[in-house]
Amino acid sequence: MKFSETLEFGHEDRKRIYEYVESHGEVDLEEARDVLHVDPGGFRHHLAILKRDGYLEEHDGMLRASFEEGAAEEYEVDGVEFTVRPARQEDLAGIVGAIRRVAEQGSYIVAESVADEIDHDEALLRHNEIESRMFFVATVGDDVVGWVHLYAPELDKLAHTAELTVGVLDDYQGHSIGSHLLERGLEWAASNDYEKVYQSAPSTNEYAIEFLKDHGWETEAVREDHYKIDDEYVDEVMMAVEL
């Protein structure tokens, strides 16, 4: 199922099953059936259709929402081996930790709010009638060392745009990890029919602003004194790239 596709279930119980799984990230098959009070025969029928149509997938008796995210990609740059792949529900803690480490200096406010949101939300990836949320991660071994996140509200007037955040831990910068993550995120956005991707950063985050400029992003506007960091007013730099 692509994020750009309209959610059409054809039956209320089918919709309830999907929404329950999607809102929890991953659930036990039998637990979902019991909580939703769907008779076993009907549940199996609806689940088979949801799996056939690409809405849900099953692994070892666990259900999760299914997305067309692509495969893992392996890289080696200057002696550092890393993988860029679609995030999984079990990456949630690693992503939160990575975002907070990158944002702890107060220079990546949007990403910090993303960490807060997913830390309080049971599901890492989302696609429902209100919002869509997708992550890709860079990993070294089993550790998440970077991420790219795309968020899009399901509103007709904004359906062509998505907000992006991207970051890499300090110890792994300088190995093109951020560039590969950004490329993967933009490829995904383009394949899901988004026309424009944007993000904002404090003017004090010169590294992030230069990184985006080097990758073809342009400054659309500057809001003066929009942030207050360490009792100092800081401008917000609003950047975007057309796909």
C-alpha positions in Angstrom: 0.0 0.0 0.0 1.4 3.4 -1.0 0.8 6.3 1.4 -0.7 8.3 -1.5 -3.5 5.8 -2.0 -6.9 6.5 -0.5 -7.9 4.1 2.3 -10.9 2.1 1.1 -11.9 -0.9 3.1 -15.3 -1.9 1.8 -16.5 -3.1 5.2 -16.7 -1.5 8.6 -15.2 -4.4 10.4 -12.3 -4.4 8.0 -11.7 -0.7 8.7 -11.8 -1.3 12.4 -9.2 -4.1 12.2 -6.9 -1.9 10.2 -7.3 1.2 12.4 -6.6 -0.9 15.5 -3.4 -2.4 14.2 -2.2 0.9 12.6 -2.8 2.8 15.8 -0.8 0.3 17.9 2.1 -0.3 15.6 2.1 -4.1 16.1 -0.5 -6.3 17.8 -1.0 -10.0 18.5 -3.5 -11.4 16.0 -5.6 -13.1 18.6 -5.6 -10.1 20.8 -6.9 -7.9 18.0 -9.7 -10.4 17.3 -10.7 -10.5 20.9 -10.5 -6.7 21.5 -12.5 -5.9 18.4 -15.2 -8.6 19.1 -15.3 -9.8 15.5 -16.4 -13.4 15.1 -13.5 -15.7 14.2 -14.7 -16.6 10.7 -15.4 -13.0 9.8 -12.1 -11.9 11.3 -10.1 -14.4 9.2 -12.0 -13.3 6.1 -11.4 -9.6 6.6 -7.7 -10.2 7.6 -7.1 -12.2 4.4 -8.5 -9.3 2.3 -6.5 -6.7 4.2 -3.3 -8.7 3.7 -4.2 -9.4 0.0 -4.8 -5.7 -0.6 -1.5 -4.7 1.1 -3.0 -3.0 4.2 -1.7 -5.4 6.8 1.1 -8.0 7.0 1.7 -10.8 9.5 4.9 -12.1 11.1 4.9 -14.9 13.7 1.3 -14.2 14.7 1.8 -10.4 15.0 0.0 -7.9 12.7 1.4 -4.6 11.5 0.4 -2.1 8.9 2.1 -2.8 5.6 3.8 -0.1 3.5 5.7 -0.1 0.2 9.0 1.2 1.6 11.6 -0.5 -0.5 14.6 -2.6 0.4 17.7 -2.1 2.6 20.7 -0.6 1.0 24.3 -1.3 2.1 27.1 1.3 1.9 30.8 1.6 2.9 32.3 5.1 3.0 35.8 5.8 4.3 35.8 2.5 6.3 32.4 2.9 7.8 29.8 0.3 6.8 26.2 1.3 7.3 22.7 0.3 6.1 19.9 2.6 5.0 16.5 0.9 5.3 12.9 1.4 6.1 12.3 1.8 9.8 10.4 -0.9 11.8 8.3 -0.7 14.9 11.2 -2.1 17.0 13.4 0.9 15.9 11.3 3.3 17.9 13.5 3.6 20.9 16.7 3.8 18.8 15.2 6.6 16.6 14.0 8.6 19.7 17.5 8.3 21.2 19.2 9.4 18.0 16.9 12.4 17.5 17.4 13.5 21.1 21.1 13.3 20.9 21.2 15.3 17.7 18.7 17.8 19.0 20.1 18.2 22.6 22.0 21.3 21.7 18.8 23.1 21.0 19.4 23.6 17.3 16.9 21.1 15.8 13.6 22.1 17.3 11.3 20.4 14.7 13.1 17.1 15.1 12.9 17.4 18.9 9.1 17.7 18.7 9.0 14.6 16.4 10.9 12.6 19.1 8.4 13.7 21.7 5.5 12.7 19.6 6.6 9.2 18.7 7.9 8.6 22.2 4.3 9.1 23.4 2.7 7.3 20.4 2.5 3.5 20.3 3.0 3.4 16.5 6.2 4.6 14.7 4.8 4.6 11.2 1.3 5.9 10.5 -1.1 6.1 7.6 -4.7 6.9 8.4 -7.4 9.4 7.4 -5.6 12.2 9.4 -1.9 11.8 8.9 0.9 9.9 7.3 4.3 9.3 8.9 7.3 7.5 7.5 10.9 6.8 8.7 14.0 5.5 7.2 17.0 4.8 9.4 20.8 4.4 9.0 22.2 1.6 11.1 25.7 0.5 12.0 25.4 -3.0 13.3 22.3 -3.0 15.4 22.5 0.7 16.3 20.4 3.5 14.8 22.9 6.3 13.9 20.7 8.5 11.7 17.2 8.9 10.4 15.0 10.7 7.9 11.4 11.3 8.8 8.5 12.5 6.6 5.2 13.7 7.8 2.1 14.7 5.8 -1.3 15.6 7.1 -4.1 14.1 5.0 -5.7 17.4 3.9 -6.6 18.0 0.3 -5.0 21.5 0.3 -1.7 20.1 1.7 -1.7 16.7 0.1 1.2 17.6 -2.3 3.6 18.5 0.5 5.5 16.7 3.3 7.7 17.9 6.1 11.1 16.3 6.5 13.6 16.0 9.2 17.0 14.3 8.8 19.9 13.8 11.2 23.1 11.8 11.9 24.9 11.3 15.2 28.0 13.4 15.6 30.3 10.3 15.7 29.1 9.2 12.2 29.0 12.5 10.4 31.3 13.0 7.4 30.6 9.6 5.8 27.7 10.6 3.5 25.2 9.0 5.8 23.0 12.1 5.9 23.2 12.5 2.1 22.0 8.9 1.6 19.2 9.3 4.1 18.0 12.5 2.5 18.1 10.9 -1.0 16.1 7.9 0.3 13.5 10.2 1.9 13.1 12.3 -1.2 12.9 9.3 -3.5 10.1 7.9 -1.3 8.3 11.3 -1.3 8.4 11.5 -5.1 7.2 7.9 -5.5 4.2 8.8 -3.3 3.3 11.8 -5.4 4.4 14.6 -3.1 5.5 17.6 -5.1 7.3 19.6 -2.4 9.2 18.8 0.8 10.0 21.4 3.4 11.5 21.9 6.8 12.5 24.7 9.2 15.6 25.3 11.3 16.9 28.0 13.6 19.3 30.3 11.9 21.9 29.2 14.4 21.9 25.7 12.9 24.3 26.7 10.2 25.4 23.1 9.5 21.9 22.0 8.7 21.1 25.0 6.5 24.3 24.6 4.5 23.7 20.8 4.2 20.3 21.4 2.6 21.6 24.2 0.3 24.3 21.8 -0.9 21.5 19.4 -1.8 19.5 21.9 -3.8 17.1 23.2 -1.2 16.2 26.9 -1.2 15.2 29.3 1.5 11.6 30.3 1.1 11.2 32.7 4.0 12.8 33.8 7.2 10.7 34.5 10.3 12.5 36.9 12.6 12.9 36.1 16.3 10.6 33.0 15.9 12.5 30.9 18.4 13.8 31.6 21.9 16.9 29.5 22.6 18.9 30.1 25.9 17.0 33.4 26.4 18.1 34.6 22.9 15.6 35.3 20.1 16.6 33.4 16.9 15.2 33.5 13.4 13.5 30.6 11.7 14.8 29.7 8.3 12.1 28.0 6.2 13.5 25.8 3.4 12.0 23.6 0.7 12.8 21.6 -2.4 10.5 20.8 -5.4 10.4 17.2 -6.5 
